[in-house]
Amino acid sequence: MGMDTPQVTTDILAPALAPGAWTDCDAWTGPATDGGFWSLGLARSDPRVLRDVPLPTADTMTVQYERLTSAGLRVRTLPELRDVDAALVAAASPHTRFAKRYNQLMAPCPYRPETALRTS
């Protein structure tokens, strides 16, 4: 699971953690709005399904999903989320704890308009 999805909650993860979630399932994916993914869980480790998947591109999740299914894996999907690859992306969710904390951490730094998040 990516660390750049601070909005993840137990409710969002619940489908993959519920009893029977892995019955007839080999992988769970969590697509990101930018075409990547914020989560990938495999029932059994297999580096071959991960190697050479292009990162980061607008079709990373599509390529990864095709790789998983081509390997014969049965895949289920979690909700699509916006991952935070840059401060400007975080600005799209200005009322989150993440945005508020980001602004606190940036306070001692010189002001840079391109990294400021609006929280009001």
ZADREN-686221 format. One line per 4 residues: their letters; for each residue x, y negated, z of N, C-alpha, C. Coordinates in Angstrom, 3 decimals, always signed. Each point is the difference from the previous one (the first is absolute). Layout:
<atoms>
A = X:Y:Z:X:Y:Z:X:Y:Z  ...
</atoms>
This chain:
<atoms>
MGMD = +0.842:+1.163:+0.000:-0.842:-1.163:+0.000:+0.883:-1.219:+0.000  -0.371:-0.978:-0.833:+0.770:-1.230:-0.092:-0.186:-0.887:+1.210  +1.041:-0.726:+0.327:-0.070:-0.937:+1.107:-0.559:-1.338:-0.456  -0.274:-0.125:-1.287:-0.466:-1.276:-0.524:-1.518:-0.046:-0.167
TPQV = -0.705:+0.782:+0.810:-1.460:-0.035:+0.017:-0.469:-0.147:+1.450  +0.186:-1.202:+0.556:-0.326:-0.188:+1.419:-1.487:+0.105:+0.302  -0.845:+0.009:-1.031:-1.438:+0.092:+0.229:-0.497:+1.438:+0.160  +0.896:+0.977:-0.062:-0.406:+1.394:+0.161:-0.551:+0.209:+1.411
TTDI = -1.123:+0.684:+0.055:-0.626:+0.319:+1.281:-0.224:+1.513:+0.077  -0.341:+0.463:+1.171:-0.304:+1.421:+0.143:-1.215:+0.390:-0.839  -0.946:-0.927:-0.169:-1.170:+0.293:-0.843:+0.408:+0.246:-1.447  +0.979:-0.753:-0.487:+0.462:+0.166:-1.379:+0.705:+1.342:-0.162
LAPA = +0.749:+0.411:+1.017:+0.728:+1.269:-0.054:-0.858:+1.211:+0.362  -1.148:-0.229:+0.605:-0.840:+1.081:+0.519:-0.283:+1.120:-1.002  -0.299:-0.298:-1.256:-0.301:+1.112:-0.919:+1.140:+1.007:-0.126  +1.238:-0.474:+0.037:+1.149:+0.898:-0.148:+0.380:+0.689:+1.307
LAPG = -0.539:-0.483:+1.108:+0.346:+0.558:+1.307:-1.123:+0.834:+0.605  -1.145:-0.018:-0.635:-1.167:+0.720:+0.520:+0.194:+1.510:-0.090  -0.697:+0.746:+0.860:+0.058:+1.461:-0.119:-0.424:+0.427:-1.412  +0.773:+0.866:-0.586:-0.306:+0.480:-1.341:+0.436:-0.923:-1.131
AWTD = +0.633:-1.120:+0.341:+0.405:-0.967:-1.022:+0.968:+0.595:-1.012  +0.768:+0.988:+0.437:+1.001:+0.598:-0.890:-0.455:+1.346:-0.572  -1.242:+0.371:+0.285:-0.545:+1.211:-0.595:-0.214:-0.254:-1.483  +0.528:+0.866:-0.843:-0.089:-0.187:-1.457:+0.588:-1.335:-0.443
CDAW = +1.029:-0.448:+0.683:+0.655:-1.265:-0.316:+1.495:+0.145:+0.261  +0.804:-0.472:-0.955:+1.460:+0.083:+0.148:+0.651:-1.359:+0.224  -0.731:-1.070:-0.329:+0.574:-1.343:+0.122:-1.100:-1.034:+0.210  +0.323:-1.016:+0.767:-0.857:-1.171:+0.172:+0.796:-1.205:-0.481
TGPA = -0.654:-0.851:-0.783:+0.653:-1.229:-0.465:-0.804:-1.206:+0.456  +0.685:-1.110:+0.158:-0.637:-1.273:+0.314:+0.464:-1.020:-1.028  -0.798:-0.264:-1.021:+0.420:-0.933:-1.043:+0.050:-1.452:+0.504  +0.870:-0.775:-0.598:+0.123:-1.427:+0.310:-0.537:-0.817:-1.181
TDGG = -0.481:-1.189:+0.289:-0.603:-0.838:-1.039:+0.990:-0.411:-1.079  +1.289:+0.044:+0.298:+1.005:-0.406:-0.998:+0.424:+1.144:-0.914  -0.673:+1.166:+0.128:+0.330:+1.141:-0.854:+0.903:+1.017:+0.660  +0.506:-0.324:+1.169:+0.838:+0.941:+0.741:-0.841:+0.817:+0.959
FWSL = +0.622:+0.439:+1.084:-0.749:+0.714:+1.029:+0.547:-0.356:+1.359  -0.886:+0.014:+0.988:+0.407:-0.331:+1.368:+0.149:+1.252:+0.854  -0.515:+1.118:-0.497:+0.109:+1.232:+0.764:+0.043:+1.203:-0.929  +0.780:+0.973:+0.402:+0.057:+1.267:-0.722:+0.326:+1.086:+1.018
GLAR = -0.902:+0.947:+0.129:+0.216:+1.112:+0.905:-0.044:+1.299:-0.772  +0.945:+0.876:+0.268:+0.066:+1.297:-0.673:-0.135:+1.119:+1.031  -0.783:+0.998:-0.334:-0.143:+1.152:+0.896:+1.324:+0.741:+0.128  +0.755:+0.052:-1.106:+1.330:+0.632:-0.003:+0.970:-0.924:-0.727
SDPR = +1.128:-0.196:+0.592:+1.015:-0.866:-0.602:+0.459:+0.562:-1.346  +0.025:-0.863:-1.007:+0.481:+0.397:-1.322:+0.581:-1.230:-0.686  +1.308:-0.216:+0.121:+0.636:-1.193:-0.574:-0.216:-0.144:-1.504  -0.257:+1.083:-0.689:-0.177:-0.069:-1.457:-1.182:-0.881:-0.393
VLRD = -1.031:-0.058:+0.841:-1.167:-0.806:-0.361:+0.223:-1.491:+0.255  +1.116:-0.334:+0.613:+0.312:-1.400:+0.307:+1.133:-0.572:-0.853  +0.902:+0.863:-0.446:+1.176:-0.474:-0.732:-0.376:-0.729:-1.280  +0.685:-1.103:-0.222:-0.104:-0.777:-1.233:-1.365:-0.629:-0.244
VPLP = -0.838:-0.109:+1.002:-1.233:-0.776:-0.145:+0.421:-1.466:+0.063  -0.368:-0.801:-1.007:+0.470:-1.384:-0.055:-0.548:-0.852:+1.146  +0.900:-0.710:+0.657:-0.358:-0.889:+1.106:+0.613:-1.366:-0.222  -0.588:-1.063:+0.341:-1.443:-0.179:+0.044:-0.484:-0.461:-1.371
TADT = -1.020:+0.585:-0.491:-0.597:-0.412:-1.265:-1.519:-0.004:+0.149  -0.676:-0.557:-0.972:-1.456:-0.077:+0.031:-0.657:+1.369:-0.169  +0.778:+0.991:-0.421:-0.598:+1.332:-0.177:+0.682:+1.079:+0.850  +0.670:-0.403:+1.056:+0.668:+0.967:+0.881:-0.983:+1.043:+0.531
MTVQ = -1.161:-0.436:+0.489:-0.969:+0.955:+0.556:-0.533:+0.929:-1.083  -0.234:-0.525:-1.191:-0.489:+0.832:-1.101:+1.017:+1.090:-0.330  +1.259:-0.390:-0.097:+1.065:+0.967:-0.293:+0.116:+1.019:+1.131  -0.055:-0.485:+1.247:+0.119:+0.909:+1.146:-1.168:+0.976:+0.036
YERL = -1.203:-0.484:-0.236:-1.181:+0.865:+0.009:+0.118:+1.065:-1.100  +0.411:-0.419:-1.181:+0.179:+0.957:-1.099:+1.066:+1.035:+0.342  +1.058:-0.434:+0.667:+1.058:+0.926:+0.406:-0.536:+1.031:+0.976  -0.788:-0.450:+0.961:-0.568:+0.905:+1.000:-0.943:+1.017:-0.638
TSAG = -0.908:-0.493:-0.824:-0.971:+0.908:-0.601:+0.648:+0.916:-1.033  +1.007:-0.473:-0.710:+0.708:+0.855:-0.961:+0.733:+1.133:+0.695  +0.367:-0.229:+1.257:+0.661:+1.047:+0.787:-1.024:+0.963:+0.597  -1.267:-0.219:-0.317:-1.042:+0.891:+0.497:-0.532:-0.362:+1.376
LRVR = +0.386:-1.169:+0.503:-0.459:-0.401:+1.330:-1.415:-0.560:-0.064  -0.760:+0.300:+1.015:-1.352:-0.538:+0.146:+0.106:-1.268:+0.832  -0.427:-1.121:-0.574:+0.252:-1.319:+0.589:-1.303:-0.672:+0.414  +0.024:-0.579:+1.180:-1.101:-0.837:+0.486:+0.541:-1.410:+0.205
TLPE = -0.918:-0.962:-0.012:+0.427:-1.404:+0.012:-0.616:-0.775:+1.160  +0.841:-0.774:+0.672:-0.433:-0.933:+1.036:-0.391:-1.324:-0.672  -0.579:-0.940:+0.752:-0.394:-1.272:-0.603:+1.190:-0.778:-0.570  -0.271:-0.769:-1.032:+1.020:-0.883:-0.581:+0.203:-1.191:+0.931
LRDV = +1.267:-0.332:+0.254:+0.344:-1.134:+0.864:+1.002:-0.904:-0.710  +0.065:-1.218:+0.471:+1.017:-0.935:-0.495:+1.237:+0.177:+0.859  +1.127:+0.316:-0.626:+1.234:+0.065:+0.774:+0.692:-1.352:-0.063  +0.851:-0.240:+0.981:+0.648:-1.296:+0.134:+1.436:+0.135:-0.471
DAAL = +0.206:-0.266:-1.287:+1.343:+0.075:-0.567:+0.747:-1.319:+0.126  -0.720:-1.073:+0.250:+0.617:-1.321:+0.124:-0.901:-0.879:+0.859  +0.566:-1.054:+0.532:-0.757:-0.907:+0.856:-1.195:-0.594:-0.729  +0.138:-0.276:-1.270:-1.113:-0.588:-0.746:-1.165:+0.964:-0.122
VAAA = +0.276:+1.286:-0.033:-1.076:+0.985:-0.016:-0.705:-0.011:+1.357  +0.749:-0.138:+1.060:-0.586:-0.049:+1.344:-0.938:-1.189:+0.141  +0.243:-1.055:-0.746:-0.843:-1.187:+0.066:-1.431:+0.303:-0.427  -0.217:+1.071:-0.722:-1.348:+0.378:-0.423:-0.847:+0.457:+1.184
SPHT = +0.628:+0.297:+1.133:-0.713:+0.420:+1.218:+0.420:-0.884:+1.163  -0.297:-1.308:-0.081:+0.552:-0.949:+0.968:-0.504:+0.146:+1.425  -1.125:+0.674:+0.218:-0.544:+0.093:+1.352:+0.385:+1.293:+0.708  +0.930:+0.737:-0.564:+0.411:+1.255:+0.608:+1.048:-0.232:+1.082
RFAK = +0.144:+0.993:+0.876:+1.070:-0.059:+1.012:+1.365:-0.091:-0.675  +0.118:+0.686:-1.156:+1.267:-0.013:-0.725:+0.379:-1.421:-0.413  -0.943:-0.729:-0.600:+0.286:-1.364:-0.458:+0.359:-0.902:+1.180  -0.720:+0.144:+1.093:+0.300:-0.832:+1.180:+1.385:+0.313:+0.555
RYNQ = +0.322:+1.277:+0.068:+1.324:+0.394:+0.504:+1.101:-0.459:-0.947  -0.240:+0.123:-1.291:+0.972:-0.456:-0.993:+0.300:-1.481:+0.214  -1.040:-0.802:+0.184:+0.200:-1.433:+0.207:+0.765:-0.275:+1.289  -0.247:+0.788:+1.036:+0.746:-0.163:+1.246:+1.485:+0.280:-0.216
LMAP = +0.285:+1.059:-0.727:+1.396:+0.365:-0.245:+0.707:-1.003:-0.904  -0.743:-0.607:-0.905:+0.594:-0.957:-0.927:+0.155:-1.392:+0.616  -0.668:-0.270:+1.132:+0.013:-1.329:+0.602:+1.402:-0.552:+0.230  +0.948:+0.784:+0.518:+1.333:-0.548:+0.230:+0.789:-0.241:-1.292
CPYR = -0.480:+0.542:-1.105:+0.710:-0.121:-1.265:-0.340:-1.326:-0.665  +0.879:-0.485:-0.847:-0.324:-1.213:-0.750:-1.255:+0.230:-0.830  -0.804:-1.049:-0.123:-1.247:+0.118:-0.755:+0.281:+0.279:-1.466  -0.664:+1.030:-0.487:+0.058:+0.330:-1.418:-1.436:+0.190:-0.454
PETA = -0.546:-0.930:-0.770:-1.411:+0.078:-0.392:-0.382:+1.321:-0.653  +0.904:+0.608:-0.721:-0.339:+1.239:-0.695:-0.206:+1.171:+0.941  +0.421:-0.113:+1.264:-0.179:+1.117:+0.935:-1.022:-0.304:+1.082  -0.543:-1.197:+0.043:-0.963:-0.366:+1.036:-1.350:+0.668:-0.252
LRTS = -0.580:+0.531:+1.063:-1.325:+0.615:-0.089:-0.996:-0.916:+0.665  -1.149:-0.115:-0.567:-1.064:-0.832:+0.572:-0.858:+0.885:+0.903  -0.152:-0.405:+1.279:-0.802:+0.783:+0.931:-1.213:-0.781:+0.491  -0.304:-1.097:-0.593:-1.196:-0.741:+0.421:-0.893:-0.282:-1.168
</atoms>
